[in-house]
Amino acid sequence: MGIQVEIIKDNEETIKLVISGKFGNVIQKEFRKAYEENKAKAYVIDLGNVENMDSSGLGMMLLMRDFVGGENSDIEIINCSDHILDILKVTCFYKLFKINQF
């Protein structure tokens, strides 16, 4: 369980946050530290290893979006399971984030 941070160098600097286990309040400090200490032009949140996500996980992504630029932020969510994708659909997160399965 936790977060792995990868820095991807291409034309722009991209930070990839790989989340494992439950995406909720348990990893709040670690998640926030990951994007606050690793500033970039673009961010990728990989949810491929996430078993479950609660409202805290959704809230953390919204706080991240605000921190990195709000409407001008460049955040993509990738590798969602069907369960996580359903959560993102119901909450209309596809309107706020790029989600590679939409």
C-alpha positions in Angstrom: 0.0 0.0 0.0 1.3 3.5 -0.7 2.5 5.7 -3.5 5.4 5.4 -5.9 6.6 8.6 -7.6 8.2 8.4 -11.1 9.6 11.4 -12.8 9.2 11.0 -16.6 11.4 13.3 -18.7 10.1 14.1 -22.2 9.3 17.5 -23.8 7.7 18.5 -20.6 8.4 17.2 -17.1 5.7 14.7 -16.1 5.2 13.2 -12.6 3.6 9.8 -12.4 2.0 8.9 -9.1 1.4 5.1 -8.8 -1.2 4.4 -6.1 -1.5 0.9 -4.5 -4.0 -0.6 -2.2 -6.8 1.5 -0.8 -6.9 5.1 -2.0 -8.2 6.9 1.0 -7.4 8.9 4.1 -4.6 6.5 5.1 -2.3 7.8 2.4 -3.4 11.5 2.5 -0.1 12.9 3.8 2.0 10.7 1.4 -0.1 11.7 -1.6 0.0 15.4 -0.9 3.7 15.3 -0.3 4.2 13.5 -3.6 2.7 16.3 -5.7 3.7 19.2 -3.6 7.4 18.3 -3.5 7.6 17.1 -7.1 6.3 20.0 -9.2 5.8 19.4 -12.9 3.9 20.7 -15.9 1.9 17.4 -16.2 0.8 14.7 -13.8 -0.4 11.1 -14.3 -2.3 9.3 -11.5 -2.0 5.5 -12.1 -4.8 3.7 -10.3 -4.0 0.3 -11.7 -3.1 -1.2 -8.3 -6.0 0.5 -6.4 -8.4 -2.0 -4.8 -10.8 0.6 -3.5 -11.3 4.3 -3.3 -13.5 6.3 -1.0 -14.6 9.9 -0.8 -11.2 10.8 0.8 -9.4 9.6 -2.4 -11.7 11.7 -4.6 -11.2 14.7 -2.3 -7.4 14.3 -2.5 -7.5 14.4 -6.3 -9.6 17.5 -6.2 -7.1 19.2 -3.8 -4.3 18.1 -6.1 -6.1 19.6 -9.1 -6.5 23.0 -7.2 -2.9 23.0 -6.1 -1.4 22.4 -9.6 -3.5 24.9 -11.4 -7.2 24.3 -11.2 -8.9 24.5 -14.6 -5.5 24.9 -16.2 -4.0 21.7 -14.6 -2.8 18.8 -16.7 -3.7 15.7 -14.8 -4.5 12.3 -16.4 -5.9 9.3 -14.6 -4.9 5.9 -16.0 -5.4 2.2 -15.6 -8.7 2.3 -13.6 -10.4 -1.0 -12.8 -14.1 -1.2 -13.7 -15.1 -0.5 -10.1 -12.9 2.6 -9.9 -14.1 3.8 -13.3 -17.7 3.5 -12.1 -16.9 5.7 -9.1 -15.3 8.3 -11.5 -18.3 8.2 -13.8 -20.9 8.7 -11.0 -18.9 11.6 -9.6 -18.4 13.2 -13.0 -14.6 13.3 -12.6 -14.3 12.9 -16.3 -15.3 16.5 -16.5 -12.4 17.6 -14.4 -9.6 15.1 -15.3 -8.4 13.4 -18.4 -9.3 9.7 -17.9 -7.7 7.4 -20.5 -10.7 5.0 -20.5 -13.2 7.6 -21.6 
